[in-house]
Amino acid sequence: MIGATLCKASCTVEVEVCPFGHDYYNVLPNKILAKAYIENGKKLGMQFTTDELVLNALSGSTDFGNVTFEVPGIHPYFFIGSDALNHTEEYTKAAGSKEAQYYTLRTAKSLAMTALDVIFKPDLLESVREEWKRVKQIEENGDSVSPDKSRESSGGAACASC
């Protein structure tokens, strides 16, 4: 389909295949950064799940996973005032509601506060970097980063708040 469209438009395309065999990487968890985010979220009244099934669930690969192979990061999930599942029409509608804006802004504030902590607390920055290097080395050596080895019950890609 794309090739036919390109031919009609007299265009060319160059596709580069990822040398590692896949396009999206797993999100590398950073329990130090996640802990800072959770501490900030609690200051804003956010509640975080303690359900181990939720916290240790595999989140799949995403383009953000690629980012976490270059720099430390977290990929928190948060409540938007609806029980709709992500990537559904219901979720899309709920995400645009006034109720969702409250939760979204509060989460954004917690993320911003965490960024400021990393900027203004050199010891935190160093701890985040060391954790990132450790987890990345485990992943690059072919060992999978299992939830029970690298995620505390309150952190990683499975931060879930309400």
Buried (B, 14 or more C-beta within 10 A) or exposed (E): EEEEEEEEEEEEEEEEEEEEEEEEBBBBBBBBBBBBBBBBBBEEEBEBBEEEEEBBBEBEBBEBBBBBBEEBBBBBBBBBBBEBEEEEEEBEEBBEEEEBEEBBEBBEBBBEBBBEBBEEEEEBBEBBBEBBEBBBEBBEEEEEBEBEEBBBBBBBBBBBBE
